[in-house]
Amino acid sequence: MGRWFGISICGDRANGMTKEFTVPSYLRTDAALFYRSDRSILPHTT
């Protein structure tokens, strides 16, 4: 079993070429848990 955690910080962004509005900066967090099984249906290459 494994785990992963990440943080992304994004600054102000304008929309496309028209720049009619801007999206304020934001912080995004991601998390995942995963399990790796030794039994595989697909062929495994090393």
C-alpha positions as CSV (number, residue, x, y, z in Angstrom):
1,M,0.0,0.0,0.0
2,G,1.3,3.4,-0.8
3,R,0.3,7.0,-0.4
4,W,0.9,10.3,-2.2
5,F,0.2,13.9,-1.3
6,G,0.8,17.0,-3.4
7,I,0.3,20.8,-3.3
8,S,0.0,23.1,-6.3
9,I,0.0,26.9,-6.0
10,C,-1.4,28.7,-9.0
11,G,-1.1,32.5,-9.5
12,D,-3.6,34.9,-11.1
13,R,-4.7,33.8,-14.6
14,A,-6.3,35.7,-17.4
15,N,-8.8,34.0,-19.7
16,G,-7.4,33.3,-23.2
17,M,-6.6,36.1,-25.6
18,T,-9.6,38.4,-24.7
19,K,-8.5,38.8,-21.1
20,E,-12.0,39.9,-20.1
21,F,-11.6,38.6,-16.6
22,T,-8.9,37.1,-14.3
23,V,-9.2,34.1,-12.0
24,P,-7.6,34.8,-8.6
25,S,-4.7,32.7,-7.3
26,Y,-5.5,29.5,-5.5
27,L,-4.0,26.6,-3.7
28,R,-4.9,23.0,-4.6
29,T,-4.2,19.9,-2.6
30,D,-4.2,16.3,-3.9
31,A,-4.0,13.0,-2.0
32,A,-4.1,9.3,-3.1
33,L,-3.9,5.9,-1.6
34,F,-2.9,3.0,-3.7
35,Y,-2.4,-0.8,-3.5
36,R,-0.2,-2.9,-5.8
37,S,-1.2,-6.5,-6.2
38,D,1.2,-9.2,-7.3
39,R,-1.6,-10.9,-9.3
40,S,-1.9,-9.3,-12.7
41,I,-4.3,-10.0,-15.6
42,L,-2.0,-8.3,-18.1
43,P,1.5,-9.6,-19.0
44,H,4.2,-8.0,-16.9
45,T,7.4,-6.9,-18.4
46,T,10.6,-6.2,-16.5
